[in-house]
């Protein structure tokens, strides 16, 4: 089983990766064969290289994350609510998202799913 | 695909079911063959009858739900953060939880997963 404190730390590192605009911080949280589904229902990205590329693109909008409430951690999962704050096209925008992370025994994220849809986008 | 407004309404009905202490309101939201995993990592309950029984037991603590922030809805999923407020043993307690619901094309919940663990329990 992964470690509760390390799963919690991974979520904080994920937020920090956006704050620093450094996709490598985030890619390092994932296992080599991890998957990312963001948003839910979209094609799944496979593997750390594809994940690194995805976050590199995501950060080009200047996206910063603000956690909304406590991180939920149980068994091999973490779930957390947050806002993605963006500034482009001359205005502030935000997207309300809930992510779930599933971890392996090495405390690496093996599956990330991001729950949000058009109704969660504001200011676009 | 399920309907965004109906998925959102199902989440509000779920909260209302607890407010009214009526497990039938909640059981009616689920498909006949639905599954419930609460908390994440625990044995999965299968079928509407088992789900009705589970919520009947849950409500014996007087549990009431308070949503924390907007409901996230995308594709065939809803995700929402909330606190479960309880009063027993002479004190107020709460548990911070994130639930995900997956819906079928009839807007019934086919899979519910509740993300929380010991670190999310307060006042126990």
gemmi code that builds the backbone of each chain (N, CA, C; Angstrom):
import gemmi

chains = {
    "A": [
        ("UNK", (0.842, -1.211, 0.000), (0.000, 0.000, 0.000), (0.874, 1.257, 0.000)),
        ("UNK", (0.470, 2.253, -0.745), (1.194, 3.531, -0.669), (0.997, 4.177, 0.697)),
        ("UNK", (1.818, 5.182, 0.947), (1.866, 5.853, 2.241), (0.971, 7.108, 2.232)),
        ("UNK", (0.175, 7.275, 3.267), (-0.761, 8.407, 3.297), (-0.032, 9.746, 3.194)),
        ("UNK", (1.055, 9.887, 3.963), (1.769, 11.167, 3.934), (2.392, 11.429, 2.563)),
        ("UNK", (2.895, 10.363, 1.930), (3.517, 10.555, 0.607), (2.479, 10.840, -0.473)),
        ("UNK", (1.291, 10.251, -0.332), (0.224, 10.579, -1.291), (-0.190, 12.042, -1.135)),
        ("UNK", (-0.289, 12.481, 0.107), (-0.644, 13.880, 0.367), (0.441, 14.815, -0.176)),
        ("UNK", (1.694, 14.435, 0.044), (2.810, 15.260, -0.446), (2.802, 15.337, -1.970)),
        ("UNK", (2.408, 14.245, -2.617), (2.360, 14.250, -4.088), (1.342, 15.269, -4.595)),
        ("UNK", (0.212, 15.381, -3.906), (-0.790, 16.371, -4.321), (-0.225, 17.780, -4.164)),
        ("UNK", (0.453, 18.028, -3.047), (1.039, 19.364, -2.858), (2.136, 19.638, -3.895)),
        ("UNK", (2.897, 18.620, -4.265), (3.929, 18.799, -5.295), (3.297, 19.092, -6.658)),
        ("UNK", (2.138, 18.500, -6.883), (1.402, 18.740, -8.134), (0.999, 20.213, -8.234)),
        ("UNK", (0.481, 20.744, -7.130), (0.107, 22.166, -7.082), (1.359, 23.031, -7.263)),
        ("UNK", (2.449, 22.633, -6.602), (3.704, 23.395, -6.671), (4.279, 23.390, -8.093)),
        ("UNK", (4.130, 22.263, -8.778), (4.630, 22.175, -10.154), (3.990, 23.241, -11.042)),
        ("UNK", (2.684, 23.434, -10.866), (2.009, 24.504, -11.617), (2.476, 25.875, -11.148)),
        ("UNK", (2.623, 26.042, -9.835), (3.040, 27.350, -9.301), (4.390, 27.764, -9.881)),
        ("UNK", (5.278, 26.771, -10.044), (6.613, 27.050, -10.583), (6.666, 26.962, -12.103)),
        ("UNK", (5.572, 26.538, -12.715), (5.569, 26.384, -14.172), (6.550, 25.336, -14.637)),
        ("UNK", (6.702, 24.268, -13.848), (7.727, 23.254, -14.145), (7.077, 21.883, -14.346)),
        ("UNK", (6.848, 21.492, -15.601), (6.182, 20.212, -15.857), (6.997, 19.009, -15.396)),
        ("UNK", (8.318, 19.175, -15.256), (9.152, 18.040, -14.822), (8.809, 17.633, -13.392)),
        ("UNK", (8.468, 18.621, -12.546), (8.074, 18.308, -11.163), (6.867, 17.372, -11.186)),
        ("UNK", (5.950, 17.655, -12.084), (4.715, 16.876, -12.142), (4.953, 15.516, -12.792)),
        ("UNK", (5.676, 15.501, -13.901), (5.925, 14.220, -14.579), (6.615, 13.236, -13.642)),
        ("UNK", (7.452, 13.748, -12.752), (8.199, 12.878, -11.825), (7.289, 12.226, -10.787)),
        ("UNK", (6.082, 12.721, -10.635), (5.151, 12.122, -9.671), (4.508, 10.851, -10.217)),
        ("UNK", (4.577, 10.673, -11.545), (3.864, 9.582, -12.204), (4.780, 8.378, -12.426)),
        ("UNK", (4.196, 7.193, -12.365), (4.902, 5.966, -12.741), (5.130, 5.963, -14.256)),
        ("UNK", (6.091, 5.194, -14.682), (6.454, 5.155, -16.106), (5.247, 4.836, -16.991)),
        ("UNK", (4.415, 3.912, -16.564), (3.282, 3.494, -17.396), (1.958, 4.107, -16.994)),
        ("UNK", (2.004, 5.245, -16.357), (0.784, 5.868, -15.812), (-0.151, 6.347, -16.923)),
        ("UNK", (-1.407, 6.583, -16.523), (-2.399, 7.134, -17.445), (-2.994, 8.416, -16.881)),
        ("UNK", (-3.341, 9.309, -17.802), (-3.991, 10.575, -17.447), (-5.245, 10.727, -18.310)),
        ("UNK", (-6.385, 10.940, -17.664), (-7.660, 11.189, -18.352), (-8.153, 12.559, -17.905)),
        ("UNK", (-7.945, 13.578, -18.758), (-8.223, 14.961, -18.370), (-8.697, 15.734, -19.588)),
        ("UNK", (-9.990, 16.071, -19.708), (-11.039, 15.803, -18.727), (-11.587, 14.379, -18.841)),
        ("UNK", (-12.360, 13.995, -17.831), (-13.015, 12.696, -17.825), (-13.772, 12.497, -19.145)),
        ("UNK", (-13.592, 11.321, -19.731), (-14.276, 11.028, -20.992), (-13.450, 11.322, -22.225)),
        ("UNK", (-12.291, 11.986, -22.058), (-11.435, 12.305, -23.201), (-10.424, 11.177, -23.410)),
        ("UNK", (-9.733, 11.160, -24.567), (-8.747, 10.089, -24.807), (-7.684, 10.060, -23.709)),
        ("UNK", (-7.300, 8.865, -23.298), (-6.367, 8.691, -22.192), (-4.927, 8.784, -22.693)),
        ("UNK", (-4.137, 9.577, -21.986), (-2.705, 9.686, -22.296), (-1.956, 8.616, -21.519)),
        ("UNK", (-1.036, 7.947, -22.221), (-0.317, 6.813, -21.626), (1.173, 7.115, -21.533)),
        ("UNK", (1.759, 6.903, -20.373), (3.208, 6.953, -20.229), (3.718, 8.309, -19.811)),
        ("UNK", (4.857, 8.282, -19.130), (5.382, 9.512, -18.533), (5.761, 10.555, -19.576)),
        ("UNK", (6.250, 10.105, -20.755), (6.642, 11.076, -21.789), (5.420, 11.838, -22.286)),
        ("UNK", (4.329, 11.122, -22.546), (3.098, 11.784, -23.008), (2.534, 12.687, -21.915)),
        ("UNK", (2.694, 12.259, -20.677), (2.198, 13.054, -19.549), (3.014, 14.335, -19.401)),
        ("UNK", (4.325, 14.221, -19.554), (5.187, 15.413, -19.501), (4.772, 16.402, -20.583)),
        ("UNK", (4.517, 15.902, -21.771), (4.116, 16.761, -22.883), (2.775, 17.434, -22.586)),
        ("UNK", (1.851, 16.673, -22.008), (0.523, 17.220, -21.692), (0.637, 18.374, -20.701)),
        ("UNK", (1.446, 18.203, -19.657), (1.554, 19.269, -18.659), (2.356, 20.456, -19.185)),
        ("UNK", (3.303, 20.190, -20.076), (4.025, 21.300, -20.708), (3.046, 22.197, -21.453)),
        ("UNK", (2.137, 21.561, -22.202), (1.117, 22.325, -22.934), (0.164, 23.036, -21.972)),
        ("UNK", (-0.258, 22.324, -20.940), (-1.218, 22.909, -19.990), (-0.667, 24.179, -19.373)),
        ("UNK", (0.631, 24.182, -19.094), (1.231, 25.317, -18.393), (1.448, 26.526, -19.286)),
        ("UNK", (1.295, 26.334, -20.596), (1.475, 27.464, -21.508), (0.374, 28.506, -21.337)),
        ("UNK", (-0.715, 28.143, -20.678), (-1.766, 29.111, -20.367), (-1.479, 29.859, -19.072)),
        ("UNK", (-0.380, 29.504, -18.396), (-0.081, 30.116, -17.099), (-0.956, 29.589, -15.978)),
        ("UNK", (-1.517, 28.411, -16.155), (-2.451, 27.841, -15.173), (-1.812, 27.682, -13.801)),
        ("UNK", (-2.522, 28.141, -12.782), (-2.129, 27.946, -11.385), (-3.284, 27.276, -10.660)),
        ("UNK", (-2.961, 26.404, -9.708), (-3.996, 25.662, -8.995), (-4.175, 26.186, -7.572)),
        ("UNK", (-5.420, 26.278, -7.147), (-5.746, 26.613, -5.759), (-6.614, 25.499, -5.201)),
        ("UNK", (-6.103, 24.809, -4.185), (-6.891, 23.734, -3.572), (-8.147, 24.311, -2.931)),
        ("UNK", (-9.245, 23.584, -3.047), (-10.507, 23.945, -2.377), (-10.795, 22.866, -1.347)),
        ("UNK", (-10.432, 23.118, -0.112), (-10.733, 22.164, 0.948), (-9.688, 21.081, 1.071)),
        ("UNK", (-9.874, 20.232, 2.084), (-8.860, 19.220, 2.401), (-8.729, 18.143, 1.329)),
        ("UNK", (-7.528, 17.607, 1.211), (-7.258, 16.467, 0.339), (-7.860, 15.222, 0.990)),
        ("UNK", (-8.617, 14.455, 0.238), (-9.167, 13.198, 0.728), (-8.208, 12.076, 0.340)),
        ("UNK", (-7.786, 11.282, 1.332), (-6.837, 10.193, 1.080), (-7.330, 8.927, 1.761)),
        ("UNK", (-7.463, 7.857, 0.982), (-7.855, 6.575, 1.545), (-7.365, 5.445, 0.667)),
        ("UNK", (-6.971, 4.332, 1.302), (-6.439, 3.172, 0.589), (-5.330, 3.654, -0.361)),
        ("UNK", (-5.442, 3.390, -1.651), (-4.383, 3.781, -2.584), (-4.783, 4.978, -3.445)),
        ("UNK", (-5.700, 5.803, -2.929), (-6.193, 6.935, -3.705), (-6.095, 8.253, -2.937)),
        ("UNK", (-5.918, 9.326, -3.686), (-6.138, 10.683, -3.186), (-7.148, 11.346, -4.117)),
        ("UNK", (-7.996, 12.207, -3.559), (-8.935, 13.009, -4.349), (-8.893, 14.418, -3.798)),
        ("UNK", (-8.962, 15.394, -4.699), (-8.873, 16.769, -4.231), (-9.592, 17.695, -5.201)),
        ("UNK", (-10.253, 18.696, -4.603), (-10.984, 19.713, -5.358), (-10.112, 20.951, -5.470)),
        ("UNK", (-10.160, 21.598, -6.626), (-9.333, 22.791, -6.814), (-9.912, 23.639, -7.938)),
        ("UNK", (-9.398, 24.864, -7.986), (-9.683, 25.733, -9.128), (-8.405, 25.899, -9.931)),
        ("UNK", (-8.538, 25.893, -11.232), (-7.442, 26.234, -12.131), (-7.646, 27.673, -12.548)),
        ("UNK", (-6.696, 28.514, -12.190), (-6.795, 29.933, -12.510), (-5.905, 30.249, -13.700)),
        ("UNK", (-6.489, 30.906, -14.682), (-5.811, 31.190, -15.944), (-5.928, 32.672, -16.243)),
        ("UNK", (-4.977, 33.201, -16.972), (-5.102, 34.570, -17.468), (-4.595, 34.589, -18.898)),
        ("UNK", (-5.519, 34.742, -19.816), (-5.105, 34.931, -21.209), (-6.248, 35.632, -21.940)),
        ("UNK", (-5.930, 36.184, -23.100), (-6.945, 36.914, -23.857), (-7.455, 38.134, -23.106)),
        ("UNK", (-6.652, 38.640, -22.158), (-7.000, 39.882, -21.474), (-7.958, 39.722, -20.314)),
        ("UNK", (-8.219, 38.478, -19.883), (-9.149, 38.333, -18.752), (-8.793, 37.129, -17.877)),
        ("UNK", (-9.240, 37.204, -16.631), (-9.080, 36.084, -15.706), (-10.167, 35.049, -15.959)),
        ("UNK", (-9.778, 33.801, -15.913), (-10.708, 32.698, -16.119), (-10.392, 31.647, -15.059)),
        ("UNK", (-11.386, 30.795, -14.767), (-11.059, 29.662, -13.921), (-11.931, 28.466, -14.255)),
        ("UNK", (-11.390, 27.303, -13.917), (-12.091, 26.041, -14.129), (-12.106, 25.308, -12.790)),
        ("UNK", (-13.276, 24.843, -12.375), (-13.402, 24.061, -11.138), (-13.258, 22.578, -11.476)),
        ("UNK", (-12.339, 21.928, -10.792), (-11.946, 20.553, -11.131), (-11.844, 19.717, -9.860)),
        ("UNK", (-12.140, 18.430, -9.974), (-11.765, 17.451, -8.944), (-10.891, 16.399, -9.617)),
        ("UNK", (-9.723, 16.163, -9.070), (-8.828, 15.113, -9.563), (-8.839, 13.930, -8.619)),
        ("UNK", (-8.701, 12.741, -9.192), (-8.378, 11.561, -8.384), (-7.039, 11.003, -8.867)),
        ("UNK", (-6.209, 10.630, -7.902), (-4.924, 9.969, -8.159), (-4.983, 8.567, -7.562)),
        ("UNK", (-4.601, 7.557, -8.329), (-4.372, 6.223, -7.770), (-2.868, 5.976, -7.746)),
        ("UNK", (-2.372, 5.431, -6.646), (-0.928, 5.260, -6.442), (-0.541, 3.780, -6.435)),
        ("UNK", (0.713, 3.517, -6.790), (1.267, 2.175, -6.601), (2.025, 2.119, -5.265)),
        ("UNK", (2.617, 0.973, -4.994), (3.290, 0.787, -3.704), (4.548, 1.631, -3.563)),
        ("UNK", (5.016, 2.200, -4.676), (6.159, 3.123, -4.622), (5.709, 4.574, -4.497)),
        ("UNK", (4.432, 4.752, -4.208), (3.866, 6.106, -4.025), (3.922, 6.948, -5.295)),
        ("UNK", (3.928, 6.256, -6.441), (3.854, 6.943, -7.732), (2.403, 6.926, -8.226)),
        ("UNK", (2.005, 7.988, -8.909), (0.654, 8.032, -9.477), (0.610, 7.116, -10.696)),
        ("UNK", (-0.336, 6.178, -10.686), (-0.486, 5.276, -11.833), (-1.724, 5.618, -12.661)),
        ("UNK", (-2.650, 6.351, -12.059), (-3.863, 6.737, -12.796), (-4.351, 8.079, -12.263)),
        ("UNK", (-4.481, 9.031, -13.163), (-5.044, 10.340, -12.812), (-6.284, 10.537, -13.659)),
        ("UNK", (-7.363, 10.991, -13.001), (-8.597, 11.331, -13.709), (-9.031, 12.709, -13.233)),
        ("UNK", (-9.380, 13.579, -14.171), (-9.784, 14.953, -13.847), (-11.250, 15.119, -14.208)),
        ("UNK", (-12.063, 15.403, -13.192), (-13.511, 15.524, -13.366), (-13.892, 16.984, -13.532)),
        ("UNK", (-14.295, 17.357, -14.734), (-14.810, 18.692, -15.015), (-15.440, 18.670, -16.402)),
        ("UNK", (-16.240, 19.665, -16.662), (-16.901, 19.777, -17.952), (-17.179, 21.225, -18.275)),
        ("UNK", (-17.850, 21.472, -19.386), (-18.083, 22.854, -19.840), (-18.748, 23.725, -18.778)),
        ("UNK", (-19.622, 23.137, -17.961), (-20.301, 23.921, -16.931), (-19.395, 24.382, -15.812)),
        ("UNK", (-18.172, 23.853, -15.770), (-17.206, 24.228, -14.739), (-16.210, 25.283, -15.218)),
        ("UNK", (-16.397, 25.769, -16.462), (-15.493, 26.778, -17.021), (-16.132, 28.148, -16.849)),
        ("UNK", (-15.371, 29.088, -16.309), (-15.911, 30.421, -16.009), (-15.005, 31.510, -16.584)),
        ("UNK", (-15.611, 32.461, -17.285), (-14.860, 33.597, -17.814), (-14.298, 33.364, -19.198)),
        ("UNK", (-14.673, 32.250, -19.822), (-14.148, 31.949, -21.167), (-15.023, 32.597, -22.244)),
    ],
    "B": [
        ("UNK", (-25.420, 9.218, -23.914), (-24.799, 9.994, -22.832), (-25.870, 10.503, -21.846)),
        ("UNK", (-25.584, 10.457, -20.574), (-26.497, 11.059, -19.604), (-26.548, 12.580, -19.781)),
        ("UNK", (-27.527, 13.182, -19.151), (-27.798, 14.611, -19.285), (-27.141, 15.384, -18.137)),
        ("UNK", (-26.466, 16.466, -18.473), (-25.733, 17.232, -17.457), (-26.660, 17.716, -16.339)),
        ("UNK", (-27.818, 18.257, -16.725), (-28.732, 18.781, -15.699), (-29.263, 17.662, -14.812)),
        ("UNK", (-29.516, 16.494, -15.400), (-30.045, 15.385, -14.601), (-28.976, 14.792, -13.688)),
        ("UNK", (-27.726, 14.793, -14.143), (-26.643, 14.331, -13.254), (-26.492, 15.289, -12.068)),
        ("UNK", (-26.561, 16.573, -12.364), (-26.471, 17.570, -11.290), (-27.636, 17.421, -10.320)),
        ("UNK", (-28.845, 17.209, -10.869), (-30.024, 17.037, -10.015), (-29.891, 15.797, -9.136)),
        ("UNK", (-29.257, 14.751, -9.672), (-29.078, 13.522, -8.880), (-28.203, 13.796, -7.660)),
        ("UNK", (-27.174, 14.614, -7.831), (-26.318, 14.940, -6.688), (-27.112, 15.712, -5.637)),
        ("UNK", (-27.908, 16.658, -6.081), (-28.723, 17.410, -5.115), (-29.747, 16.497, -4.426)),
        ("UNK", (-30.311, 15.544, -5.174), (-31.262, 14.604, -4.560), (-30.556, 13.714, -3.534)),
        ("UNK", (-29.301, 13.400, -3.800), (-28.505, 12.596, -2.865), (-28.340, 13.340, -1.536)),
        ("UNK", (-28.002, 14.627, -1.634), (-27.884, 15.454, -0.431), (-29.235, 15.547, 0.287)),
        ("UNK", (-30.304, 15.713, -0.503), (-31.653, 15.844, 0.045), (-32.089, 14.555, 0.758)),
        ("UNK", (-31.699, 13.415, 0.182), (-32.045, 12.133, 0.803), (-31.520, 12.045, 2.228)),
        ("UNK", (-30.281, 12.505, 2.422), (-29.726, 12.530, 3.782), (-30.454, 13.558, 4.642)),
        ("UNK", (-30.745, 14.723, 4.066), (-31.421, 15.782, 4.835), (-32.755, 15.283, 5.371)),
        ("UNK", (-33.456, 14.490, 4.560), (-34.772, 13.963, 4.944), (-34.671, 12.631, 5.686)),
        ("UNK", (-33.454, 12.078, 5.758), (-33.297, 10.779, 6.403), (-34.061, 9.678, 5.685)),
        ("UNK", (-34.108, 9.764, 4.350), (-34.918, 8.833, 3.563), (-34.036, 8.055, 2.575)),
        ("UNK", (-33.634, 6.845, 2.937), (-32.742, 6.076, 2.052), (-33.397, 5.712, 0.720)),
        ("UNK", (-34.722, 5.698, 0.665), (-35.396, 5.344, -0.594), (-35.142, 6.394, -1.670)),
        ("UNK", (-35.028, 7.669, -1.250), (-34.715, 8.731, -2.217), (-33.377, 8.436, -2.888)),
        ("UNK", (-32.438, 7.971, -2.082), (-31.100, 7.727, -2.604), (-31.054, 6.444, -3.414)),
        ("UNK", (-31.653, 5.383, -2.910), (-31.632, 4.109, -3.647), (-32.229, 4.283, -5.038)),
        ("UNK", (-33.231, 5.157, -5.152), (-33.902, 5.373, -6.441), (-33.004, 6.050, -7.471)),
        ("UNK", (-31.895, 6.622, -7.023), (-30.971, 7.272, -7.952), (-30.084, 6.272, -8.671)),
        ("UNK", (-30.019, 5.053, -8.112), (-29.080, 4.056, -8.627), (-29.752, 3.094, -9.601)),
        ("UNK", (-28.975, 2.626, -10.574), (-29.436, 1.562, -11.466), (-29.526, 0.254, -10.685)),
        ("UNK", (-30.321, -0.671, -11.195), (-30.540, -1.944, -10.505), (-29.222, -2.666, -10.186)),
        ("UNK", (-28.277, -2.646, -11.111), (-27.020, -3.382, -10.920), (-25.858, -2.503, -10.505)),
        ("UNK", (-26.149, -1.377, -9.877), (-25.101, -0.410, -9.542), (-24.161, -0.936, -8.455)),
        ("UNK", (-23.009, -0.281, -8.365), (-22.028, -0.609, -7.321), (-21.710, 0.629, -6.496)),
        ("UNK", (-21.420, 0.376, -5.223), (-21.019, 1.431, -4.288), (-19.737, 0.992, -3.576)),
        ("UNK", (-18.718, 1.837, -3.640), (-17.439, 1.582, -2.954), (-17.206, 2.745, -1.993)),
        ("UNK", (-17.513, 2.519, -0.702), (-17.493, 3.608, 0.286), (-17.052, 3.041, 1.622)),
        ("UNK", (-15.823, 3.345, 2.089), (-14.842, 4.213, 1.436), (-14.063, 3.469, 0.349)),
        ("UNK", (-13.337, 4.232, -0.443), (-12.479, 3.677, -1.486), (-11.576, 2.588, -0.871)),
        ("UNK", (-11.502, 1.461, -1.554), (-10.676, 0.355, -1.071), (-11.430, -0.667, -0.244)),
        ("UNK", (-12.676, -0.368, 0.114), (-13.480, -1.304, 0.911), (-14.271, -2.226, -0.027)),
        ("UNK", (-14.839, -3.310, 0.512), (-15.610, -4.221, -0.344), (-16.744, -3.487, -1.047)),
        ("UNK", (-16.960, -3.840, -2.304), (-17.954, -3.149, -3.125), (-19.334, -3.752, -2.900)),
        ("UNK", (-20.314, -2.878, -2.689), (-21.714, -3.313, -2.560), (-22.349, -3.336, -3.945)),
        ("UNK", (-23.066, -4.420, -4.218), (-23.645, -4.621, -5.555), (-25.160, -4.639, -5.480)),
        ("UNK", (-25.805, -3.861, -6.335), (-27.257, -3.953, -6.501), (-28.012, -2.979, -5.626)),
        ("UNK", (-29.194, -2.608, -6.109), (-29.963, -1.560, -5.447), (-30.421, -1.958, -4.045)),
        ("UNK", (-30.697, -3.249, -3.845), (-31.148, -3.678, -2.512), (-30.023, -3.497, -1.490)),
        ("UNK", (-28.822, -3.931, -1.846), (-27.676, -3.773, -0.944), (-27.370, -2.293, -0.716)),
        ("UNK", (-27.580, -1.506, -1.751), (-27.323, -0.066, -1.645), (-28.351, 0.585, -0.718)),
        ("UNK", (-29.601, 0.188, -0.859), (-30.647, 0.708, 0.037), (-30.304, 0.383, 1.493)),
        ("UNK", (-29.861, -0.842, 1.720), (-29.490, -1.273, 3.081), (-28.311, -0.453, 3.614)),
        ("UNK", (-27.335, -0.226, 2.759), (-26.160, 0.545, 3.163), (-26.548, 1.959, 3.595)),
        ("UNK", (-27.412, 2.618, 2.811), (-27.785, 3.991, 3.158), (-28.714, 4.031, 4.371)),
        ("UNK", (-29.518, 2.995, 4.542), (-30.353, 2.919, 5.746), (-29.467, 2.911, 6.989)),
        ("UNK", (-28.403, 2.096, 6.930), (-27.459, 2.045, 8.062), (-26.736, 3.376, 8.230)),
        ("UNK", (-26.294, 3.955, 7.117), (-25.537, 5.213, 7.191), (-26.346, 6.299, 7.889)),
        ("UNK", (-27.634, 6.309, 7.620), (-28.476, 7.380, 8.145), (-28.804, 7.210, 9.624)),
        ("UNK", (-28.511, 6.047, 10.168), (-28.780, 5.834, 11.593), (-27.895, 6.698, 12.482)),
        ("UNK", (-26.829, 7.239, 11.913), (-25.972, 8.172, 12.651), (-26.498, 9.597, 12.568)),
        ("UNK", (-27.590, 9.808, 11.812), (-28.088, 11.173, 11.612), (-27.253, 11.983, 10.649)),
        ("UNK", (-26.491, 11.316, 9.801), (-25.579, 12.000, 8.886), (-26.306, 12.961, 7.958)),
        ("UNK", (-25.760, 14.175, 7.858), (-26.253, 15.184, 6.913), (-25.070, 15.641, 6.069)),
        ("UNK", (-25.336, 15.941, 4.807), (-24.256, 16.330, 3.897), (-24.294, 17.823, 3.604)),
        ("UNK", (-23.118, 18.427, 3.556), (-22.979, 19.819, 3.131), (-21.998, 19.863, 1.968)),
        ("UNK", (-22.477, 20.265, 0.798), (-21.586, 20.364, -0.356), (-20.505, 21.405, -0.105)),
        ("UNK", (-19.290, 21.106, -0.546), (-18.181, 22.050, -0.488), (-17.809, 22.420, -1.918)),
        ("UNK", (-18.331, 23.523, -2.395), (-17.959, 23.978, -3.735), (-18.815, 23.355, -4.815)),
        ("UNK", (-18.593, 23.785, -6.051), (-19.452, 23.374, -7.158), (-19.308, 21.888, -7.507)),
        ("UNK", (-20.394, 21.317, -7.992), (-20.397, 19.958, -8.510), (-19.660, 19.968, -9.853)),
        ("UNK", (-18.722, 19.050, -10.010), (-18.025, 18.914, -11.291), (-18.750, 17.859, -12.122)),
        ("UNK", (-19.116, 18.203, -13.352), (-19.840, 17.265, -14.216), (-19.213, 17.265, -15.599)),
        ("UNK", (-18.852, 16.088, -16.081), (-18.305, 15.961, -17.425), (-18.532, 14.563, -17.942)),
        ("UNK", (-18.787, 14.467, -19.240), (-19.052, 13.174, -19.894), (-20.135, 12.449, -19.096)),
        ("UNK", (-19.870, 11.250, -18.608), (-20.891, 10.488, -17.875), (-20.608, 10.450, -16.376)),
        ("UNK", (-19.896, 11.461, -15.879), (-19.518, 11.476, -14.466), (-19.899, 12.781, -13.772)),
        ("UNK", (-20.181, 12.677, -12.486), (-20.228, 13.829, -11.591), (-19.255, 13.553, -10.447)),
        ("UNK", (-18.620, 14.604, -9.947), (-17.747, 14.502, -8.773), (-18.067, 15.689, -7.883)),
        ("UNK", (-18.069, 15.440, -6.575), (-18.436, 16.539, -5.665), (-17.795, 16.313, -4.306)),
        ("UNK", (-17.364, 17.434, -3.730), (-16.735, 17.450, -2.406), (-17.784, 17.852, -1.386)),
        ("UNK", (-17.745, 17.226, -0.230), (-18.739, 17.544, 0.805), (-18.214, 17.127, 2.165)),
        ("UNK", (-18.900, 17.636, 3.188), (-18.675, 17.177, 4.548), (-19.883, 16.387, 4.999)),
        ("UNK", (-19.624, 15.293, 5.705), (-20.684, 14.533, 6.363), (-20.683, 14.967, 7.827)),
        ("UNK", (-21.801, 15.549, 8.244), (-21.900, 16.025, 9.621), (-22.716, 15.036, 10.435)),
        ("UNK", (-22.161, 14.652, 11.565), (-22.755, 13.628, 12.422), (-22.851, 14.163, 13.838)),
        ("UNK", (-23.816, 13.655, 14.568), (-23.874, 13.965, 15.994), (-24.248, 12.696, 16.737)),
        ("UNK", (-23.281, 12.154, 17.441), (-23.584, 11.013, 18.314), (-22.517, 10.958, 19.396)),
        ("UNK", (-22.812, 10.207, 20.448), (-21.862, 10.122, 21.550), (-21.636, 11.473, 22.212)),
        ("UNK", (-22.599, 12.376, 22.061), (-22.520, 13.650, 22.761), (-21.659, 14.702, 22.102)),
        ("UNK", (-21.223, 14.473, 20.866), (-20.389, 15.495, 20.223), (-20.621, 15.539, 18.716)),
        ("UNK", (-20.306, 16.709, 18.144), (-20.368, 16.888, 16.692), (-19.102, 16.319, 16.062)),
        ("UNK", (-19.294, 15.651, 14.954), (-18.179, 15.062, 14.221), (-18.399, 15.358, 12.749)),
        ("UNK", (-17.318, 15.337, 11.972), (-17.529, 15.404, 10.526), (-16.442, 14.637, 9.789)),
        ("UNK", (-16.809, 14.246, 8.579), (-15.894, 13.535, 7.689), (-15.884, 14.278, 6.358)),
        ("UNK", (-14.693, 14.575, 5.854), (-14.557, 15.230, 4.553), (-14.432, 14.161, 3.476)),
        ("UNK", (-15.293, 14.244, 2.482), (-15.416, 13.188, 1.470), (-15.496, 13.814, 0.075)),
        ("UNK", (-14.985, 13.097, -0.913), (-15.287, 13.395, -2.322), (-15.909, 12.144, -2.920)),
        ("UNK", (-17.064, 12.296, -3.530), (-17.728, 11.190, -4.224), (-17.612, 11.376, -5.732)),
        ("UNK", (-17.501, 10.248, -6.438), (-17.706, 10.272, -7.887), (-18.880, 9.361, -8.224)),
        ("UNK", (-19.717, 9.848, -9.122), (-20.856, 9.078, -9.653), (-20.616, 8.868, -11.152)),
        ("UNK", (-20.767, 7.633, -11.618), (-20.818, 7.386, -13.065), (-22.259, 7.024, -13.414)),
        ("UNK", (-22.760, 7.595, -14.505), (-24.168, 7.444, -14.895), (-24.306, 6.624, -16.179)),
        ("UNK", (-25.475, 5.983, -16.317), (-25.815, 5.359, -17.599), (-26.666, 6.337, -18.425)),
        ("UNK", (-27.097, 5.863, -19.590), (-27.831, 6.747, -20.495), (-29.219, 7.100, -19.970)),
        ("UNK", (-29.672, 6.385, -18.952), (-30.944, 6.710, -18.306), (-30.757, 7.639, -17.110)),
        ("UNK", (-29.566, 8.182, -16.981), (-29.250, 9.127, -15.895), (-29.332, 8.479, -14.517)),
        ("UNK", (-29.112, 7.165, -14.473), (-29.034, 6.444, -13.203), (-27.555, 6.257, -12.835)),
        ("UNK", (-27.276, 6.294, -11.548), (-25.901, 6.067, -11.084), (-25.594, 4.574, -11.197)),
        ("UNK", (-24.513, 4.252, -11.912), (-24.111, 2.843, -12.040), (-22.878, 2.529, -11.192)),
        ("UNK", (-22.140, 3.565, -10.825), (-20.940, 3.347, -9.994), (-20.730, 4.563, -9.107)),
        ("UNK", (-20.670, 4.324, -7.811), (-20.373, 5.381, -6.848), (-19.107, 4.979, -6.118)),
        ("UNK", (-18.186, 5.935, -5.991), (-16.961, 5.721, -5.216), (-16.800, 6.910, -4.273)),
        ("UNK", (-16.514, 6.611, -3.017), (-16.371, 7.659, -1.999), (-14.916, 7.682, -1.527)),
        ("UNK", (-14.266, 8.819, -1.748), (-12.853, 8.969, -1.432), (-12.701, 9.653, -0.079)),
        ("UNK", (-12.259, 8.914, 0.900), (-11.946, 9.453, 2.227), (-11.191, 8.375, 3.002)),
        ("UNK", (-10.546, 8.789, 4.050), (-9.800, 7.857, 4.894), (-9.739, 8.383, 6.313)),
        ("UNK", (-9.010, 7.676, 7.171), (-8.959, 8.053, 8.599), (-8.554, 9.510, 8.830)),
        ("UNK", (-7.677, 10.037, 7.995), (-7.229, 11.418, 8.162), (-8.299, 12.443, 7.863)),
        ("UNK", (-9.404, 12.007, 7.274), (-10.506, 12.912, 6.955), (-11.621, 12.894, 8.001)),
        ("UNK", (-11.407, 12.142, 9.087), (-12.408, 12.028, 10.162), (-12.025, 12.980, 11.287)),
        ("UNK", (-12.973, 13.808, 11.713), (-12.687, 14.827, 12.716), (-13.703, 14.750, 13.853)),
        ("UNK", (-13.203, 14.756, 15.087), (-14.067, 14.780, 16.243), (-14.453, 13.397, 16.757)),
        ("UNK", (-13.854, 12.351, 16.184), (-14.188, 10.991, 16.597), (-13.326, 10.560, 17.785)),
    ],
}
model = gemmi.Model(1)
for chain_id, residues in chains.items():
    chain = gemmi.Chain(chain_id)
    for i, (resn, *xyz) in enumerate(residues, 1):
        res = gemmi.Residue()
        res.name, res.seqid = resn, gemmi.SeqId(i, " ")
        for name, pos in zip(("N", "CA", "C"), xyz):
            atom = gemmi.Atom()
            atom.name, atom.element = name, gemmi.Element(name[0])
            atom.pos, atom.b_iso = gemmi.Position(*pos), 0.0
            res.add_atom(atom)
        chain.add_residue(res)
    model.add_chain(chain)
structure = gemmi.Structure()
structure.add_model(model)
structure.setup_entities()
